[in-house]
Amino acid sequence: MLINVLKFGGTSVANLKRIENVVKIVEKRIKDNSSKIILVVSAMSGVTNELIKEFKKIKNEISDPEYDVIVSTGEQSSSALISSLLNKKKIESRSLLGWQIPILTDGNHSKARIIKINSNVLKNHLERYRVLVIAGFQGISKENRITTLGRGGSDTTAVAISYALGLKTCEIYTDVEGIFTSDPRIVKDANKIDSITYDEILELASLGSKVLHPRSVELAMKYGIRIHVRSSFDKKLGTMVVKEENKIEKEVVTGITSSENEAKITLKGIPDKPGIAAKIFSTLASNNINVDMIVQNITDDGRFASLTFTVPVEDERKSLKELRSSDIKFKKIHSNSSICKISIVGVGMKSNVGVAQKMFETLAKKNINIQVISTSEIKISVLIDLPKKKIALKALHSAYGLGK
């Protein structure tokens, strides 16, 4: 049985007109080959945001199980609409929700991780139906509660289903032609990237690029699944996500991205003793709060330290609450969410010197102050004030010669 897995994001199913366009893509795919189709779909554009907004009028804690029940309804609606239109076109189809397969996850609400997918159910349905339309982003826990995989989790659903069925390719349809060297809405001369490595897109995705969900890339890299990121509105080839050895030309910097989903927390007057940092971060980890960039400073007399780190902006309040209620000694604590993380990424950075120097010099010329720095083999990230975001992106894109 030839099976194709196609994932369509919120902008691709934003309204009935765009849903009709998705159906045309499916019709053409069926005409071109005799494959069975699995469509993994997101909620219609804007729907999830509205559902979250309504939930937060009642409660601000997104780890609440009822949060997942509410926000998962967006995908339920879009999958049913698409399946209904396919059936109207005489293409045998049915919608499937996460719990009906099931897509079994852990019980970590709003950030669940997939444990297992019952591929036999999918195969049995494909014996009867030409197309299955699966609600992305959702699953079910061992406690029989609906779970969600985090914003953008439909990508992860699609790649996980590809793996469960033993497939080696997954297509991700979006509203852009592929992956760009930077956000084309801000940097007008941004270029489409023809191929990008798993490592590069994983860094870009985790650092703010919204084209692919980071966990979908992790899965694809682990199991060797090729991802083709392409447009729902254009027949051109998009961007192929490949292994590093398959990428002939390794640019020094492949892409530049930004993230506003960061809050900076600073603890001042911490006793400079062994184990203090471990205690701080274990407190946050036990509350499922992920820490990213970290910098520590020691006072001249060596008695006290200040510790600055970033957390997801939705965990800012929770982080402050947990640290204040802990027995960790500190003099002051404050946070700032009016910040932005700017990152440059490229596998070519491994073998080229002066990349960091150029970044810092470029930002200095634009009078942009760097608050925190973090690096890896193929990326450099800096924290800056949010109002400087557009200036920084444009300047760095030009400095590394990424324009058209």
C-alpha positions in Angstrom: 0.0 0.0 0.0 1.5 3.3 -1.1 0.8 6.0 1.6 1.5 9.7 1.5 1.4 11.8 4.7 0.6 15.4 4.1 0.2 18.0 6.9 -1.6 21.3 6.4 -1.2 24.2 8.9 -3.8 26.7 10.1 -3.3 29.2 7.3 -3.8 26.4 4.7 -7.2 25.5 6.2 -8.1 29.0 7.4 -11.5 29.1 5.7 -13.7 27.0 3.3 -12.0 28.5 0.2 -8.6 27.3 1.4 -10.0 24.0 2.5 -11.3 23.6 -1.1 -7.7 24.2 -2.2 -6.5 21.4 0.1 -9.0 19.1 -1.5 -7.7 20.0 -5.0 -4.2 19.0 -3.9 -5.5 15.7 -2.6 -7.4 15.1 -5.9 -4.3 15.8 -8.0 -2.2 13.5 -5.8 -4.7 10.7 -6.2 -4.8 11.3 -10.0 -1.0 11.3 -10.3 -0.5 8.1 -8.4 -2.7 5.4 -6.7 -1.6 6.3 -3.2 -3.7 6.4 -0.1 -3.5 9.8 1.7 -3.2 10.7 5.3 -3.9 14.4 6.0 -2.8 15.7 9.3 -4.5 19.1 9.9 -4.2 22.0 12.3 -7.1 24.2 13.5 -8.3 26.9 11.2 -6.1 30.0 11.5 -6.8 32.0 14.7 -9.2 29.5 16.3 -6.7 28.1 18.8 -5.7 31.6 19.9 -9.4 32.4 20.6 -9.9 29.2 22.5 -6.9 29.9 24.7 -8.1 33.5 25.2 -11.5 32.2 26.5 -9.8 29.6 28.8 -7.5 32.2 30.3 -10.6 34.3 31.3 -11.2 31.4 33.8 -7.7 30.1 34.6 -4.2 31.0 33.6 -2.7 27.6 34.2 -2.2 25.8 30.9 -1.1 22.6 32.5 -4.7 22.1 33.5 -6.2 19.0 31.8 -9.3 21.0 30.7 -7.0 23.4 28.8 -6.2 20.5 26.4 -9.8 19.5 26.1 -10.7 23.0 24.9 -7.8 23.8 22.6 -8.0 20.4 20.9 -11.5 21.2 19.5 -10.0 23.4 16.8 -8.4 20.5 15.0 -11.6 18.4 15.5 -13.6 21.0 13.5 -11.1 21.3 10.7 -10.7 17.6 10.2 -14.4 17.1 10.1 -14.9 19.9 7.5 -12.2 18.6 5.2 -13.4 15.0 5.4 -17.0 16.2 4.7 -15.8 18.1 1.6 -13.8 15.1 0.4 -16.8 12.8 0.7 -18.9 15.4 -1.1 -16.4 15.1 -4.0 -16.9 11.3 -3.9 -13.5 10.7 -2.3 -14.0 8.1 0.5 -12.8 9.8 3.6 -13.2 9.9 7.4 -11.9 12.0 10.2 -10.0 10.6 13.1 -9.2 12.2 16.5 -6.1 11.4 18.5 -8.0 9.3 21.0 -9.6 7.2 18.3 -6.4 5.8 16.9 -5.1 6.2 19.6 -2.0 8.4 19.7 -0.9 7.5 23.2 1.0 10.3 25.1 2.4 10.9 28.6 0.2 13.0 30.9 2.1 16.3 30.6 -0.8 18.5 29.6 -0.2 21.3 27.0 3.3 19.8 26.4 2.6 16.0 26.0 5.1 13.7 24.3 4.0 10.8 22.1 4.6 7.3 23.5 3.0 5.1 20.8 0.7 5.2 17.8 -1.5 2.3 16.9 -0.6 2.0 13.2 -2.8 -1.1 12.7 -5.9 1.1 13.2 -4.6 3.4 10.5 -3.9 0.6 8.1 -7.3 -1.0 8.7 -9.0 2.3 8.0 -6.9 2.8 4.8 -8.3 -0.6 3.5 -11.7 1.0 3.4 -11.0 4.8 2.9 -8.9 6.6 0.3 -8.2 9.5 2.7 -7.9 9.7 6.4 -8.1 13.2 7.9 -6.4 13.2 11.3 -6.7 16.0 13.9 -3.1 17.0 14.6 -1.7 18.3 17.9 -3.6 15.9 20.1 -3.5 12.5 21.8 -4.7 10.7 24.9 -2.9 9.8 28.1 -2.9 6.5 30.0 -5.4 8.2 32.4 -7.8 8.5 29.4 -7.5 12.3 29.3 -7.1 14.3 26.1 -3.6 15.8 25.7 -2.0 18.3 23.4 1.6 18.4 22.1 2.2 22.1 22.4 1.7 24.9 19.8 2.7 23.7 16.4 2.4 20.1 17.5 0.5 19.0 14.3 4.0 18.8 12.6 5.0 16.3 15.3 1.8 14.3 14.8 2.5 14.1 11.0 6.2 13.0 11.4 5.2 10.5 14.2 2.5 8.9 12.0 5.0 8.7 9.1 7.4 6.8 11.4 4.6 4.6 12.8 3.7 3.5 9.2 7.3 2.9 8.2 7.4 5.8 5.8 10.6 7.8 4.9 9.0 11.1 3.7 6.5 13.6 5.2 5.2 16.7 3.5 4.5 19.8 5.5 2.3 22.4 3.7 2.2 25.9 4.9 1.5 29.5 3.5 5.1 30.1 2.4 7.2 28.5 -0.3 9.6 26.9 2.1 12.1 27.8 4.7 13.7 31.3 4.3 17.1 32.8 5.4 15.0 35.0 7.7 11.4 36.1 8.2 10.4 37.5 4.8 7.8 39.7 6.4 10.6 41.6 8.1 13.6 41.0 5.9 12.3 41.7 2.4 15.2 40.2 0.5 15.2 36.9 2.4 15.9 33.9 0.2 14.2 30.5 0.1 16.6 27.8 1.1 16.5 24.8 -1.2 17.9 22.3 1.3 18.7 22.5 5.0 20.2 20.0 7.5 18.3 18.5 10.4 20.7 20.2 12.8 20.2 23.6 11.2 16.4 23.5 11.1 16.3 22.1 14.6 18.2 25.1 15.9 16.1 27.5 13.8 12.9 25.9 15.0 13.9 25.9 18.6 15.1 29.5 18.4 11.9 31.0 17.1 11.4 30.0 13.4 7.8 28.9 13.2 8.0 26.9 10.0 8.5 23.6 11.8 7.8 22.4 15.3 11.2 21.5 17.0 10.0 18.1 18.2 8.9 17.1 14.6 12.5 17.7 13.5 13.9 15.7 16.4 11.8 12.8 15.4 12.6 13.1 11.7 16.3 13.3 12.4 16.2 10.3 14.8 14.4 8.0 12.3 15.7 9.4 9.0 12.4 10.8 7.7 12.8 13.4 5.0 10.7 16.5 5.4 9.5 18.5 2.4 8.3 22.0 3.5 6.2 23.5 0.7 3.4 26.0 -0.1 -0.2 25.0 -0.2 -0.7 27.8 -2.9 2.2 27.1 -5.2 3.3 23.9 -7.1 7.0 24.7 -6.8 9.3 22.5 -4.8 9.9 23.9 -1.3 12.7 23.2 1.1 14.1 19.7 1.7 15.3 18.8 5.2 18.3 16.5 4.7 21.2 14.9 6.5 24.4 17.0 6.7 26.4 14.7 4.4 23.7 15.2 1.7 24.2 19.0 1.7 26.8 19.8 -0.9 27.2 23.5 -0.2 27.6 24.3 3.5 27.0 28.0 4.0 28.7 29.8 6.9 25.3 31.1 8.1 22.2 29.4 6.6 19.6 31.5 8.4 18.8 34.1 11.0 15.8 33.9 13.3 14.2 35.6 16.3 12.0 34.7 19.2 9.8 36.9 21.3 8.7 33.9 23.4 11.3 34.6 26.1 11.2 36.1 29.6 14.4 37.1 31.3 14.6 36.4 35.0 17.4 37.7 37.2 18.2 36.7 40.8 20.5 39.0 42.7 22.3 38.5 45.9 22.6 34.7 45.8 25.2 33.2 48.2 28.1 32.0 46.0 28.1 28.5 47.3 28.3 25.1 45.5 24.8 23.7 44.7 22.9 26.9 44.6 22.5 26.9 40.8 21.5 23.3 40.9 18.8 24.0 43.5 17.4 26.9 41.4 17.2 25.0 38.2 15.9 21.8 39.9 13.0 23.9 41.4 12.1 25.0 37.9 12.6 21.6 36.3 10.3 19.9 38.9 7.6 22.4 37.7 8.2 21.5 34.1 9.7 24.9 33.3 12.4 24.8 30.6 15.4 27.1 31.1 17.4 28.3 28.0 20.1 31.0 28.1 22.0 31.3 31.4 24.7 33.8 32.6 26.2 34.2 36.1 28.2 37.0 37.6 30.1 37.0 40.9 30.6 40.1 43.1 34.2 41.4 43.5 34.4 40.0 47.1 33.3 36.6 45.9 30.4 36.4 48.4 27.4 36.8 46.2 26.3 36.1 42.7 23.6 37.2 40.3 22.0 34.7 38.0 20.2 35.6 34.8 18.3 33.0 32.6 15.4 32.9 30.2 12.2 30.8 30.3 9.2 30.6 28.0 7.1 33.7 28.4 4.1 31.7 29.4 6.1 30.3 32.4 7.3 33.7 33.6 4.7 34.1 36.4 5.0 30.5 37.5 8.8 30.7 37.6 8.6 33.8 39.8 6.0 32.2 42.1 8.0 29.0 42.5 11.3 30.8 43.2 9.7 33.2 45.7 8.0 30.4 47.6 11.2 28.2 47.7 13.8 28.3 50.5 16.4 29.6 48.1 18.1 32.7 49.5 18.4 35.8 47.3 18.1 39.6 47.8 16.1 40.5 44.7 14.3 38.9 41.8 12.8 40.6 38.7 11.7 39.6 35.2 11.5 41.3 31.8 9.5 40.0 28.8 10.2 43.0 26.6 13.2 41.1 25.1 14.0 39.2 21.9 16.4 36.4 21.1 18.3 36.8 17.8 20.1 33.7 16.5 22.4 32.9 13.6 22.6 29.3 12.4 24.8 27.4 10.0 26.7 24.1 9.8 29.5 26.0 8.1 30.2 27.8 11.4 32.1 24.7 12.5 35.0 25.4 10.2 35.0 29.2 9.9 36.4 31.8 12.3 35.2 35.4 12.9 31.5 34.5 12.7 30.8 35.7 16.3 33.0 38.8 15.8 31.0 39.9 12.7 27.7 39.4 14.7 28.8 41.5 17.7 30.4 44.2 15.5 27.2 44.5 13.4 25.0 44.9 16.4 27.4 47.4 18.0 27.3 49.6 14.9 23.5 49.7 15.2 23.9 50.6 18.9 22.2 47.4 20.0 23.2 46.2 23.5 23.7 42.4 24.1 22.3 41.2 27.4 23.0 37.4 27.3 25.0 35.2 24.9 24.7 31.4 24.2 26.5 29.3 21.6 26.7 25.9 20.1 28.7 24.4 17.3 26.3 25.7 14.7 24.6 28.7 16.3 25.1 31.9 18.3 22.1 33.5 20.1 22.0 36.9 21.8 19.3 38.5 23.9 18.4 42.1 23.0 15.7 44.6 23.7 12.5 43.8 21.8 12.2 47.2 20.0 15.6 46.5 18.3 14.4 43.3 16.7 13.8 44.4 13.2 17.0 46.5 13.0 19.0 43.5 14.2 17.5 41.0 11.8 18.0 43.3 8.7 21.5 44.3 9.7 22.7 40.7 10.3 21.0 39.4 7.2 22.9 41.9 5.2 26.2 41.4 7.1 26.3 37.7 6.2 25.3 38.2 2.6 22.1 36.3 2.7 20.0 38.6 0.6 18.8 38.0 -2.9 
